[in-house]
């Protein structure tokens, strides 16, 4: 039959031309020439009306089979050419991240990164060594070794994120609620005397203008013979004056409660409040900035420290809070909203 004979030749020719086509425009031109309104395969369908009734059915099935085969082959060729074009574009636009930065740097440093680096550097001047620990902690390091007995009300001070995993004692693992647990790891391995600094992310179920579910803390521990609250005060006065770039700052201790220190204190810094800002280091007002105290003997014992020979102090501060005070940022949530305009205003170049 003439139509079917021509059909086989048409199919082989179109497939051969398709295999040699290297552009999407070429595939489209081939589609139009074969399957378009005036295409060769369309003409073959039109020729069906001239066939005898007995042959028309078989010829129609053969034409449909070839049409589907050509459509599938063309779709596959289009996808292949698109994939090749994308790969070529990716390779042409590839950025070697190991190359040195030129042209004044890429982007801006986030205020939190800058603040955290500054805090660590200032305490390093006083001999503190930075330690790191896991974000996912066990109950013993996060609570038990820090003098939080089971069911103690103090545990309710920390709205804890628990994870679907248990520790060796069958207690649920959790996202650390403070960086104090890092100090437990460090003290168990430390050679005394020691000055330990822990810095990093912490997590609690809280979110408003002054709280976020993830935030950053820095905590410090000093274990030395004859250490007193006076040494603690001097350490913090030096740090706060350096951080706020003042010759000196006035601070005051207010009695407070933390399970892991005794006595415990909140630290206030002198300030002056204006309508839209807070000036640190002068005025008649006071602002709470961190907590501290002498390390509880139970905590030292849990870390294997002989309390008859050694004592120490500890302190903890929120990085976001200090950054807000130093740079005049009013809403804690802005740190984490990835607003480019905000970062261009508060970020740092270099």
N, C-alpha and C positions, 0 to 999 in steps of 0.2 A: 504494500500500500504506500502510495507516494507520500502522504502526510507523515506516516510513521518513519519512513526511511529518511526523509528530510529532518525529522525530529531528532533522531539519534545523532546526526551530523551537527545539528544546531547545538545540542547539549554539549557535545565534546568540544566544539569550537568556543562556546561561551566559557566553559570551565577552564580551558587553556588560557584564554585571554584574561580571565579573572586571576589565575595564579600568577600571571606576569604583571598585574596591576600593582603599583606601589603607592598610589595616592587615593584618598577618599573621593576626590573629584573623578578619578578614573573609574572607580567602582560605580559611582552614580551614573556616569555616562554609559557604562556597560549595561546597567539595570534598565535605563531608558530604552536602549537599543534593542534589548531582548524582551522586556516585560512592560514597557510603556504602551501608551495608546496606539502608537504606530510601530511597536516593536515586532520582531520576527516571530516570537512565540505567540503574541497576541494575534498575529496574522494566521498562524496555524490553527488557533482556536476558531477563527472566523471561517476557515476552510472546512470545518466540520459539517457545515450545512450542506455542502456539496456531496457528502458521502452517502452511500446507501444506508438505510436504517440499520441493517445487520452489522455494519462496520463502525457506525458512529459511536456506539457505547464503548467498545474496546479502545478506539482512538482517543475518546475523551478521557478515559482513565489513564492512558499513557501520557497524554498532555499534562494532566494534573500532577502526575508523578514527577515529570521533568520540571514543572513549574515549582513544586515544593522543594526539589533538590537544588534548583538554582537560587531560590530565595534563601534557603539555609546556608548555602555556600557563600552567598554575598554577605549575609549577616555575620558569618564567621570571619570573612575577610575584613569587613569593616571593624569588628572588634579587635582583630589582630593589629591592624594599622593604627587604631587608637591607642592600644597598649604600647606599641612601639614608639609612637609620638610622645606619650606621657613619659616613658623611660628616658627618651632623649632629652626632654625638657628637664626632668629631675637631675640628670647628670650635668646638664648645662648650668643649672641653678644651684648645684651642691655647694655648701659652705664648709670649708675646713675649719672646724672649731679649735684646732691647735694653732692656727695662725695668730700672731700678736694683733691686738686691737689697734686700729688706726683711726684718725679723724675725730679724736676727742672722746672715744669710748662709745659703747653701745648702751643706751638706756640710762637709767639712774638707779642708785642704790636705795633700797627701801629704808625708811627711817628705823624700822625694827632691826634690820641687819646692822645698820650703823650704830644704833644704841647698844645692841648686844656686844658688838666688837669693842666699843668704848668701855663698857663695864668690865669685860674680861681683861682688857689691857690695863685698866686702872687698878684692879685687884692684883694683877701680876706684878705691879710695882711694889706691892706689899708682900710679895713672896708666895702668893697663892698659885697652886698648880691646877689646871683645868682637867676635870674628869668627865667622862661620858658614860651613860648607862642606857638600858633598853627602855623603849617607850611602853612596851607591854610588860607588866611586872606581876610578881606573885604577892599574895597577901602579906607574907612575912616581911618582905623588904619595904612594901609601901605602908604597912600599918603596924604589924606585930613588933618588929625590931625598933620601931619609933614610939613604943610605949602606948599603942592603941590596943587595949585588951579587947577580946571578942565582945560584941554588943555594947561597947563603951559609947556613951553619947557623943564623944568627940568624933567618932566615925561619921556621924551625921553632918559634921561641918563640911564634909567632902562629898558632893553629889557625884558618885562614881559611875564611870562607864565600865561595865563588866563585859568580858568577851566569852565566846563559847569554847572555853578551854579551862582545864583545872591544873593546879600545881601538884607537887608531890604529896601534899597533905590533903588533897581533895578539895581545896578552896578554889573558887573561880578566879581565873586570871583577870587582870584589869588594865586599863590605860592609866598610867601613873597620874596621880592627882597632885603631885608636887615633885620637885627634884631632890627632896631630902633622901629618897630611896637610893639615889646615886651615891650619897655620902656613906650609906651603910655598906655598899659594895666596896667603896674606896677604903673605909676605915678597917675593914676586915683584912685588907692586904697591906695597909700602910705601915711604914717604919716611922715610929714616933721620935721626935715631935713632927707634926704635920700641919700643913695649911692646904686645905682642900676646897676647890671651887667646883660647883656643879651648875651647868647651864643647859637649857633646852626647852622643848615643848612639854606642856602638861595639859591635862584634860579634865574638865568637869561639866556636868549637865547644867549649864547656865548661859543665858544669852540676853543682854540688854545693852543700854548705852555704855555701861562700865564693865560688862562681863561678856566673854565669848567662850564657846565650848572648848576651844583650843587656845592656849596662850603660852607665854614664855616666862620662865622664872630663872633667877640666879640665886643660889644658896651657897653659903660659905661656912666652913668649920675650921676652927683652930684648936689643936690639942698641944698644949705645952705646959711644962711645970710652972706652977704659980700664976696661972692665967686668971684674970679677974674681970668683973664687969667694967672696970676702968679701962682695961685694954680693949674691950669690945667697943666702948664709947669712942676711944681714940681712933680705932680702925674705921668706924662708920663716919666720924666727923671728917677724917681725911678723905675718904671716898666721896662723900657728898659735896664737899667743897671743890674737889677736882672735877666731879661730874658736871656740876652746875657752873663751873668756871668762876668761882668766887674765892676771895682770899681766905675767908672762913665762913662757916655757917653755924648758927645756933640750933641745937637740937635738944629735945627733952625726951626722957623715957617715961612712959605711962605703964603701970602694972597691967599685965594681960595674962592670957592663958594659952599655952600650947602644950600638947601632951609630951613633946620631946625636949622641952627646956624647963628649967626651974632654978631661979626665978625667970619669968618671961616678961617681955616688955614690947609695947608698940613704940615706934620711933616717930616723933613729929619734928618737922623742920619749920623754922620761922619763915613767914611769908606775909605778903601784903596783897589783898584781893581788890582788884579793880572791877569795873562793870563787866569787862569782857576778857580779863586776863588775871593771872596770878604771878606776882613777882617773888621769886625765891630769894631768901637770905636777908630780907628786911621787912619791917612792918611789925604789927602787933598781933597778927593771927598766927595760927599753927595749922599744919597740914600733915596728916599721917602718910608716911612713905614706905615703911617696911616694918618687919617684926624680927625679934631677936631674943636671946637669953643664954643662960648658962646651960650646957648640955645636961640633960637628966641622967643621973647615974645608971638608970635602967637601960638607956640607949647605949652608953659606953660598955656596959656589961654584955649586951647583946652582940657587940662588935668585938668582944674579946679584949677590951681595954681595962687594965687594972685601975679601978677607981681610987685605990689608996695611994697610987703614985701619980695619976694623971687626971686632969680636968680640962675643960675647954668651953668655948662659946660657939654659938651658931647664929646665923642670920639668914633671912630670906627676903627677896624683893621681886616685884613684878616688873618685867622689862617694859611692857606696854604702858604701865602707869608712869614710869620715869620718862619714857619718850613723850607721852602726852604733856607732862609738866614742862619738859625742856623745850619742846617745839610748838606748844600752844595748840595741840590737837584736842578737840572737845569730845569726839565720839570714838570710842574704842573700835567699833565695828568698821570704821573707815580703813583700818589697817588691812582688812581682809576682803575688801570689795573689788579690788583690781580695777579701780577707776584711774585711767591714764592721766586725766586732768589733775586728780589729787596727787598722783605720784610725781607729776612734773612740778607741782607746787612744793611738796614736802620732801621730795627725793633729793639725793646728793649726786653730784657729778664727780666721778673719780673715786 
